[in-house]
Amino acid sequence: MKRILGISLLAVAAACAPVAPVEMSALEQSNLTQALAGRSAGPAVSCVSQRSLRGNRSFGEGAILFEGTGGTVYVNRPPAGCPNLNLGRALVFRTTGTQLCSGDIATVIDTSSGFSSGGCSLGDFTPYRRVR
């Protein structure tokens, strides 16, 4: 019995351990850096109003850039990455209110077939504003 309890506690501890960020390729990182050129990062926030977001694009599985109003963009790095997020795919979000928050689930949808091809949990949102 003690052995089973020990194994169970080990499994719970492993499930709760922080996940290492997803590695981005040099090209993906370069493209993200280029998209953020002329902007300065602000402190990360856990939620953003969906009304202030106009669209998004991915940079591999490691980063999603959300276009905001007023020239602000938000970078979200899903803690475990967002598998299968590439050209021809879209994100559908499940939220409980008017905000998109860290921990919300994003489902990756193939735009040509309409089928789900994966999903991920969102991380914090880092705002980037234009440098004046």
N, C-alpha and C positions, 0 to 999 in steps of 0.2 A: 504493500500500500504506500509506504514512504517513497519507493522508487517511482511509482506512477505520479504521486503528488509532485515530486522533484522535477520530473520530465514536463508535467503540465505547467509548473511555474516557469521553467526555462522557456517553454514555447510562448507563454504570455509575455515574458520579458523581451524576447526576440521580436515579437510583433509590435511592441511599444517602443522599440529602439528607434532613434532618428534614422531617416533614410538619407544616404549620400545623394547630393544633387546629381542630376543626369549630366554626363559629359556631352558637350556640344563639339561638333567638328570645327576645324579652323574656319571653314567656309561659312558655317552657320553663325559662328561667333563674329566673324568679319561682317556679315550681312546685318546682324543685330547692331553692332557698333556703328555701322554706316547709317542705319535707320535712326539711331540716337544722337548722331552728330549735331552739335550746336545746342544740345540740351544738357541740363544738370539734374542729377538725381535728388529727390527729396526723401524724407523718411518714409519707410514702408507703412502701408495701412492695410488693415485686414479686410475692409469692405469698400466698395465704390458703388455709387448709384448707377443703376442700369440706364437711367435717363441721360447720364453724361457720357455714355459709351456709344460709338457709332459703328464699330466693326472691329475685327481682329485679324491678325495673321500670325502664322507660326514660324519659328526658326528652329526647325527640327523638333525633336521630342522634348527639348529642354527649356524652351521659352515661348511665351505667347505675348505678343504686343497688342494691346487694346488701344484703339484710336479714341481719344476723349474729346470733349468740346473745349473750346478756348485754347487749342494748341497743346494741351497736355496729353501725353501718352502714358500708359501704365504697362509695365513689364511684370508678367506673372511667370514664376518658375515653379511649375507643379513639382512637389517634393519627390515624387517617384517618376517624374516624366509623364508625358502624354503619348502613349504608343500609337503608331499608325497615323500620326498627325502630319500630313504632307499635302501637296498639291492635289486638288480634287476632293478634299475632305473638308467638312465643316464641323463646328462645335455646337452642340445643343446643351444648354445649361438647365439643371434642376435647382431652383432656388425656392426659398420659403417666403420671400418678400420682394421688395423693390430694389434690393441691393444684391450685388454679386460679391460673395465673401470667400475668404480662405476656408477650405474644407468643403465648399460646394462641389458637386459632381458635374463634370463635363463629359458628355458622350460624343465620341468621334463618329460622324456619319459620312458614308461614301455618298457624294452628291449625285453620282450617276445612277446608283442602284437604290439609294435610300436606306441601305442596311447599315446597322451599327458595326463598327470595326474596332471598337475598344473604348476606353474611357480613362479618366483620371480625376484626381482630387486637386483642386486649385490651391496654390500657396498664397502668400501675401502679395499685395500689389505695390510696386515701386513706381511712384509718379516721376516723370521726367518733363521738365518745363524748359522752354526756350531760354537761352542765356541772352541777356540784353546788353 
